[in-house]
Amino acid sequence: MILGFSIALIFFSVMMVILVLLHKGKGGGLSDMFGGGMSSTGGGSAVAERNLDRITIFMGVGWFVCIIVLSLLMKAKNG
């Protein structure tokens, strides 16, 4: 069980790094490569940013849950 949550933690960690890099900052971000940098009158880039925000929040919650569960499992194993 600890191994499974450790693998999930690695997955969530890598995904968080990728998703944070994709976010648009002050001067743009890697999301510009995927059309997020186009400042057109359409709301396509805003929708993409909102979806990216939602996915990032979901991955962050998953990362946090993995940390808590792993700490509880390790405490139960050693205690």
Secondary structure, DSSP 8 states (H G I E B T S, - for coil): -HHHHHHHHHHHHHHHHHHHHHS-BTTB-GGGGGTTT---SSSHHHHHHHHHHHHHHHHHHHHHHHHHHHHHHHHHHH-
